């Protein structure tokens, strides 16, 4: 197995870096979009529930079906894959972001308001730090989800490790399947390790 990796390291690592690039791009766009949506949802718990339910329905749609729906509009490749992956992440991110923000003790927010804090200051200095465990958990789930679903995006020529896995399945090449899986798991483990370090750093700075 290791001999196969040595012989095909260029192909495998190229797919790895391509897959990692897709995951990071999707994650960045997803977090920014989720943060903007959450900002507007902070005023209404009812609106939060409606939006979370809508994205929950989107998340329940099989990825291949959603890819197929958007291909006529956006075309093949990352033009379709990235928007679909970003849509899927909104359910995981918004649900966790808002859960963390809404679970902050109301008395703490009232105390902050009494001290003259603006809404922006309350969110950035009070709610965000206290909600960070839930926020990081949402990001962790989004990374795992994106890493997995991005492999399916190879069916629409999005590239990444999915093309290694699909090629392995088509040719019944066990080595390709195993190494494609290992490298996907590696991305998830690396992300999980970095997020855990971030959590510890935040906890120390509190």
C-alpha positions in Angstrom: 0.0 0.0 0.0 2.8 2.4 0.9 4.6 1.5 -2.4 1.4 2.6 -4.3 1.5 6.0 -2.4 5.2 6.4 -3.3 4.5 5.6 -7.0 1.5 7.9 -7.2 2.3 10.6 -4.6 2.1 13.4 -7.1 -1.5 12.5 -8.2 -2.7 11.8 -4.6 -1.2 14.9 -3.1 -2.4 17.1 -6.0 -6.0 15.8 -5.3 -5.4 16.3 -1.5 -4.4 20.0 -1.9 -7.2 20.5 -4.4 -9.7 19.0 -1.9 -8.3 21.1 0.9 -8.7 24.2 -1.2 -12.3 23.4 -1.8 -13.0 22.8 1.9 -11.3 26.0 3.0 -13.0 28.1 0.3 -16.4 26.7 1.2 -15.8 27.1 4.9 -14.7 30.8 4.6 -17.7 31.7 2.5 -20.0 29.7 4.7 -18.9 31.3 7.9 -19.1 34.9 6.5 -22.6 34.2 5.1 -23.8 32.5 8.4 -22.4 35.4 10.5 -24.3 37.9 8.4 -27.6 35.9 8.6 -27.1 35.4 12.4 -26.6 39.1 12.9 -30.1 39.8 11.5 -31.6 36.8 13.4 -30.4 38.0 16.8 -33.5 40.1 17.2 -36.0 37.4 16.7 -36.1 33.8 18.0 -39.1 33.1 15.8 -37.3 34.2 12.7 -34.3 32.0 13.8 -36.5 28.9 14.0 -38.0 29.6 10.6 -34.6 30.1 8.9 -33.1 27.0 10.7 -36.0 24.9 9.5 -35.7 26.2 5.9 -32.0 25.3 5.9 -32.8 22.0 7.6 -35.0 21.1 4.6 -32.2 22.1 2.2 -29.8 19.9 4.1 -32.1 16.9 3.8 -31.9 17.1 -0.1 -29.5 14.6 -1.5 -26.4 16.3 -2.7 -26.5 14.7 -6.2 -30.1 16.0 -6.6 -29.1 19.5 -5.6 -26.1 19.4 -7.9 -28.3 18.3 -10.8 -30.8 21.1 -10.1 -28.1 23.8 -10.2 -26.0 22.5 -13.1 -28.3 24.0 -15.8 -27.9 27.4 -14.1 -24.3 27.3 -13.0 -22.6 24.6 -15.0 -20.2 21.8 -14.1 -17.3 22.0 -11.6 -16.8 24.3 -8.6 -19.3 26.8 -10.0 -22.0 24.5 -8.8 -20.2 22.5 -6.1 -19.2 25.5 -3.9 -22.6 27.1 -3.7 -24.2 23.8 -2.9 -21.7 23.1 -0.1 -22.2 26.6 1.3 -25.9 26.0 1.4 -25.5 22.7 3.2 -23.2 24.4 5.8 -25.7 27.1 6.6 -27.9 24.7 8.6 -25.0 23.4 10.7 -23.5 26.8 11.3 -26.6 28.9 11.9 -28.1 26.3 14.2 -25.0 26.1 16.3 -24.2 29.9 16.1 -27.7 30.9 17.2 -27.9 28.2 19.9 -24.7 29.5 21.5 -25.8 33.2 21.2 -29.3 32.6 22.5 -28.1 30.6 25.5 -26.1 33.5 26.9 -27.7 34.5 30.2 -30.1 37.4 29.7 -29.0 39.0 32.9 -25.4 39.3 31.5 -26.8 41.1 28.5 -28.9 43.4 30.6 -25.8 44.2 32.7 -23.9 45.0 29.5 -26.7 47.2 28.3 -26.8 49.0 31.7 -23.1 49.7 31.3 -23.9 51.5 28.1 -22.7 48.9 25.6 -24.0 49.1 22.1 -25.6 46.1 20.3 -22.3 45.5 18.4 -20.3 45.6 21.7 -22.7 43.2 23.3 -22.4 40.7 20.5 -18.6 40.9 20.0 -17.5 41.3 23.6 -20.1 39.3 25.5 -22.2 36.9 23.4 -19.5 35.7 21.0 -16.9 34.8 23.6 -19.5 32.9 25.7 -21.0 31.2 22.6 -17.6 30.1 21.3 -17.8 26.4 22.2 -21.1 26.1 20.3 -19.7 28.1 17.4 -16.6 26.0 17.1 -18.7 22.9 17.3 -20.7 24.1 14.3 -17.5 24.9 12.4 -16.2 21.4 13.2 -19.4 19.8 11.9 -19.3 22.0 8.7 -15.7 20.9 8.0 -16.6 17.2 8.3 -19.7 17.6 6.2 -17.9 19.6 3.5 -15.0 17.2 3.4 -17.4 14.3 2.8 -19.9 15.9 0.4 -17.0 17.5 -1.6 -16.0 13.9 -2.6 -19.5 13.5 -4.2 -18.9 16.8 -6.1 -16.3 14.9 -8.2 -19.2 13.5 -10.1 -19.8 17.0 -11.6 -16.0 17.5 -12.3 -15.3 19.5 -9.1 -12.0 17.6 -8.6 -10.4 16.9 -5.3 -10.1 13.5 -3.6 -13.5 12.5 -4.9 -12.0 11.9 -8.3 -9.5 9.5 -6.7 -12.3 7.6 -5.0 -14.5 7.5 -8.1 -11.6 6.3 -10.2 -10.9 3.6 -7.6 -14.5 2.5 -7.5 -14.8 2.4 -11.3 -11.6 0.3 -11.7 -12.0 -1.6 -8.4 -8.6 -0.3 -7.3 -8.5 -0.8 -3.6 -5.3 1.3 -3.1 -7.0 4.4 -4.6 -10.1 3.9 -2.4 -8.0 3.4 0.7 -5.7 6.4 0.1 -8.6 8.6 -1.0 -10.4 7.8 2.3 -7.2 8.2 4.4 -6.5 11.7 3.0 -10.1 12.8 3.5 -9.9 11.7 7.1 -6.6 13.5 7.4 -8.3 16.8 6.4 -11.0 16.3 9.1 -8.4 15.4 11.7 -6.2 18.4 10.9 -9.2 20.7 11.1 -10.3 19.2 14.4 -6.9 19.5 15.9 -6.6 23.2 14.9 -10.1 23.9 16.2 -9.3 22.3 19.6 -6.1 24.4 19.8 -8.3 27.5 19.1 -10.8 26.5 21.8 -8.0 26.1 24.3 -6.5 29.5 23.3 -9.8 31.2 23.7 -10.4 29.5 27.1 -7.0 30.7 28.3 -7.7 34.3 27.1 -11.0 34.5 28.9 
